[in-house]
Structures are given as C-alpha cells and as structure tokens.
Amino acid sequence: MAIYASFRSIGAYAPEKILSNSDLEKMVDTTDEWIVKRTGIKERRIADEHISTSDMGAMAANIAIERSGLGKEDIDLVICATVTPDYFNMPSTACIISDKIGISNVQAFDISAACSGFVYSLTIAKAFIESGMKKNVLVIGAEKFSSIVDYTDRSTCVLFGDGAGAAVISATTDKSEAFMDIHASADGSYADFLVTPAPGSVHPANQKMLDEKLNFVQMKGNETFKLAVKTLTKDVIDILETNSIDASEIKHFIPHQANYRIIKAVGDALGMREDQVVLTVQKYGNTSAASIPMAINDIYESGRLKEGELMLLDTFGGGLTWASALIPFAGKVK
Ligand SMILES: CC(C)(COP(=O)(O)OP(=O)(O)OC[C@H]1O[C@@H](n2cnc3c(N)ncnc32)[C@H](O)[C@@H]1OP(=O)(O)O)[C@@H](O)C(=O)NCCC(=O)NCCS
C-alpha cells in the first residue's frame, strides 16, 4: 500500500515583546507612515535577550506535538529550518530543540534556505516518509532574526521579527490527506541580494567583522522586491497548472510574509480573492523560516483552518531560494 505524507498539526510561538513602528521612529530616521505604506508592517515581535532560537522552536514544537495527538516517542526525525541558529554552526538548533522537548536518540538536523526553509523542510519530510524511512517528522521554522539585524539601518530593521512555528508531518495511507505537490528551487547567482557576510569561511569572526558590521543582514531591497513578485507568481502558476487546480479552488493562500505589497501583487496576478489570502505581516513582520508556519497557526487558532481544506504555500528567500506546496490540512480541529 502506498504511503503518503500528511500535514497533521501546527503550533507556533511569538515573543510577547512588541517593537512598534513608533518605537522604530525613535531609533532610526523613519516614520510609521513610510513603513505601513511600503511594507504593510505595523509591529513585529522581538525575543528577550535570554531567549534563543531553540527556546522559541521548542515552544512551538511542544504545541504541534500536543495537537498531533502523538507522543514524543512517536517522532522519529526533527528538522529545524533557520538562518539564526543558536550556534554558528554546531551543535545544530534541531539537536538542542530535541533535547529541550525531551526527544532523544532520533535523527535531528538543521537546514539553511532562509525564508524558504520551512517549505524546503517539508520536501525533506515528504521524501523521508514516502520512502518508508520515517513515520512522524517534526518540522520547525524558528528565527531570532533580531540577532542579525542592525538597528541603526533603517532599510532592514523595520522589516524583520522573531518567532517560531512547527508542524508534525505523518505517514498516512489515506490519499485524501496526502501532500498534493511540492516544488523547491534555487538560484545562487542572486546570492548577494540577501546576505549575512560574517562569520563564515569567507569572513571569519574578527575585529573587521565588527567594525564593518558584517554580522548583520544586508539586502538589495528593491531588486529583491521585483524578483520576489515575479518568482512567487510564476511558482504558483506552475504548481496550479501541473496539478490542474484553479486558483479559485484554494481555500487558504499562505504566502511568505515579507511585505504586504509583494503579497498583494502576487495575489492580484493570480486572481486570488481577499478572503483566500492569509496575512500576518502587519503584526509579525518578516520572520523568515518561521513566517509560513506562524501564518498557518494563525488561521488554525482563529478557527479559519479546518480539516481537509487545501492550503497553497508560496515562499521566497535568501539564496535565492523559493518553493511552493499544495497541501490539505490533515489535522483535527480543536
Ligand atoms: C525594503 C523595501 C520596503 C523598500 O521599499 P522600496 O519601495 O523598494 O524603497 P527603496 O529601497 O527604493 O527606497 C526608497 C527610499 O526610501 C528610503 N528608505 C528606506 N528605508 C526607509 C525607512 N525605513 N524609512 C524611511 N525611508 C526609507 C530609501 O533610503 C530611499 O530613499 P532615497 O530615494 O532618498 O534614496 C522594499 O524594497 C522591500 O520590501 N523589498 C523586499 C524585501 C524583502 O522582502 N526581503 C526579504 C525577502 S525574503
């Protein structure tokens, strides 16, 4: 009997501390009006100093496991997508999360695909499950993005926030619960569009790194914007066409939450109705790999996401990387 991957549960964690646009007005030369008009972001969450990426990931993971109805002993693979790991570069954040939530002796690793990390991880979970190697995969997207943001750089500091989301992906023989399709791709020729130059083998940690602020995210904002709209739109058209699905059949279009103008341009190009498009960017900003699972959790907790409803995920990020997925929600609703 064929085995499929199914999206069994979702959980998320957002830090309590809010960094509002008016807070940012006091830190850099910007205005609430500029930020809202250009990005749609009103506020973002920032983790306290003593909270790490793995702490947030663990909190989201515990919720996802509890909602899955499974025990921790049932999880046989832990994947964490992050570009703000607890440590550069070992141990992996997935190992630390596994320990914090009480899962031991299972395979655990991180993947690095920036904002596309969560959907990239879903491709890995699907492959492990469909090959029969694993049964219940915990997939986490967690970021303490504030740890790589320069809060004197107005072009980036208004955009990003912290948070985590997690999902349990399980084996099923019921085709109606199965991932319908998932695509992931990359083009390294645009690597300099979004980059954290140090520390790494190109620029090891040293005084120059600190003097030139190479440890903070750098972005070609305008170029990234244009490419994001083009790529996100094309990616959705491709996956819908491949699966003979009309955009009107999508219950929840869940794009990466980077900028309201990007989401609006993509939604309009695809003819999506407002009620189909999930929006959290106004309250969380761009939380990178955590963005999509936090958005799924948002509609789950507000009662909008029901068992069997079709989700269309669409993401784009540093690398450059991009990915899209057609997945029915196979979780039980509380
Ligand atoms: C960053 C972004 C909001 C900037 O919007 P934009 O319309 O492209 O604006 P530009 O970068 O062309 O800058 C326009 C002006 O606003 C200024 N500006 C930039 N940030 C500002 C801020 N926070 N407040 C006020 N002015 C700002 C620029 O300095 C520039 O001024 P100038 O014309 O005097 O040089 C937009 O490019 C964006 O969202 N890009 C994609 C980012 C993204 O999604 N990244 C993650 C991908 S996963």
The ligand as an SDF file (V2000), in Angstrom:
LIG
                    3D

 48 50  0  0  0  0  0  0  0  0999 V2000
   12.7960   47.3320    1.6360 C   0  0  0  0  0  0  0  0  0  0  0  0
   11.6270   47.8960    0.8640 C   0  0  0  0  0  0  0  0  0  0  0  0
   10.4290   48.0050    1.7710 C   0  0  0  0  0  0  0  0  0  0  0  0
   11.9910   49.2820    0.3680 C   0  0  0  0  0  0  0  0  0  0  0  0
   10.9300   49.7890   -0.4030 O   0  0  0  0  0  0  0  0  0  0  0  0
   11.2360   50.4340   -1.8300 P   0  0  0  0  0  0  0  0  0  0  0  0
    9.9430   50.9410   -2.3100 O   0  0  0  0  0  0  0  0  0  0  0  0
   11.9260   49.3750   -2.6420 O   0  0  0  0  0  0  0  0  0  0  0  0
   12.1850   51.6170   -1.4510 O   0  0  0  0  0  0  0  0  0  0  0  0
   13.6900   51.9160   -1.9170 P   0  0  0  0  0  0  0  0  0  0  0  0
   14.6230   50.8600   -1.3760 O   0  0  0  0  0  0  0  0  0  0  0  0
   13.6780   52.1410   -3.3900 O   0  0  0  0  0  0  0  0  0  0  0  0
   13.9280   53.2450   -1.1470 O   0  0  0  0  0  0  0  0  0  0  0  0
   13.1660   54.3940   -1.3900 C   0  0  0  0  0  0  0  0  0  0  0  0
   13.6260   55.4780   -0.4380 C   0  0  0  0  0  0  0  0  0  0  0  0
   13.1650   55.1710    0.8800 O   0  0  0  0  0  0  0  0  0  0  0  0
   14.2720   55.2730    1.7870 C   0  0  0  0  0  0  0  0  0  0  0  0
   14.0580   54.3390    2.8960 N   0  0  0  0  0  0  0  0  0  0  0  0
   14.4740   53.0630    3.0150 C   0  0  0  0  0  0  0  0  0  0  0  0
   14.0770   52.5580    4.1900 N   0  0  0  0  0  0  0  0  0  0  0  0
   13.3740   53.5390    4.8070 C   0  0  0  0  0  0  0  0  0  0  0  0
   12.7030   53.6170    6.0420 C   0  0  0  0  0  0  0  0  0  0  0  0
   12.6410   52.5780    6.8940 N   0  0  0  0  0  0  0  0  0  0  0  0
   12.0860   54.7720    6.3460 N   0  0  0  0  0  0  0  0  0  0  0  0
   12.0960   55.8240    5.5190 C   0  0  0  0  0  0  0  0  0  0  0  0
   12.7350   55.8210    4.3370 N   0  0  0  0  0  0  0  0  0  0  0  0
   13.3580   54.6680    3.9810 C   0  0  0  0  0  0  0  0  0  0  0  0
   15.4820   54.9210    0.9580 C   0  0  0  0  0  0  0  0  0  0  0  0
   16.6310   55.4520    1.5640 O   0  0  0  0  0  0  0  0  0  0  0  0
   15.1430   55.6060   -0.3370 C   0  0  0  0  0  0  0  0  0  0  0  0
   15.4500   56.9820   -0.2290 O   0  0  0  0  0  0  0  0  0  0  0  0
   16.0760   57.7740   -1.4670 P   0  0  0  0  0  0  0  0  0  0  0  0
   15.0310   57.7090   -2.5470 O   0  0  0  0  0  0  0  0  0  0  0  0
   16.2700   59.1310   -0.8890 O   0  0  0  0  0  0  0  0  0  0  0  0
   17.3310   57.0660   -1.8050 O   0  0  0  0  0  0  0  0  0  0  0  0
   11.2780   47.0150   -0.3440 C   0  0  0  0  0  0  0  0  0  0  0  0
   12.2760   47.1320   -1.3190 O   0  0  0  0  0  0  0  0  0  0  0  0
   11.1350   45.5710    0.0130 C   0  0  0  0  0  0  0  0  0  0  0  0
   10.2530   45.1930    0.7540 O   0  0  0  0  0  0  0  0  0  0  0  0
   11.9730   44.7100   -0.5910 N   0  0  0  0  0  0  0  0  0  0  0  0
   11.8760   43.2930   -0.4040 C   0  0  0  0  0  0  0  0  0  0  0  0
   12.3980   42.9430    0.9210 C   0  0  0  0  0  0  0  0  0  0  0  0
   12.1500   41.5300    1.2460 C   0  0  0  0  0  0  0  0  0  0  0  0
   11.0860   41.0400    1.0520 O   0  0  0  0  0  0  0  0  0  0  0  0
   13.1710   40.8790    1.7730 N   0  0  0  0  0  0  0  0  0  0  0  0
   13.0980   39.5760    2.2520 C   0  0  0  0  0  0  0  0  0  0  0  0
   12.8600   38.5990    1.1790 C   0  0  0  0  0  0  0  0  0  0  0  0
   12.5760   37.0880    1.9130 S   0  0  0  0  0  0  0  0  0  0  0  0
  1  2  1  0
  2  3  1  0
  2  4  1  0
  2 36  1  0
  4  5  1  0
  5  6  1  0
  6  7  2  0
  6  8  1  0
  6  9  1  0
  9 10  1  0
 10 11  2  0
 10 12  1  0
 10 13  1  0
 13 14  1  0
 14 15  1  0
 15 16  1  0
 15 30  1  0
 16 17  1  0
 17 18  1  0
 17 28  1  0
 18 19  1  0
 18 27  1  0
 19 20  2  0
 20 21  1  0
 21 22  1  0
 21 27  2  0
 22 23  1  0
 22 24  2  0
 24 25  1  0
 25 26  2  0
 26 27  1  0
 28 29  1  0
 28 30  1  0
 30 31  1  0
 31 32  1  0
 32 33  2  0
 32 34  1  0
 32 35  1  0
 36 37  1  0
 36 38  1  0
 38 39  2  0
 38 40  1  0
 40 41  1  0
 41 42  1  0
 42 43  1  0
 43 44  2  0
 43 45  1  0
 45 46  1  0
 46 47  1  0
 47 48  1  0
M  END
$$$$
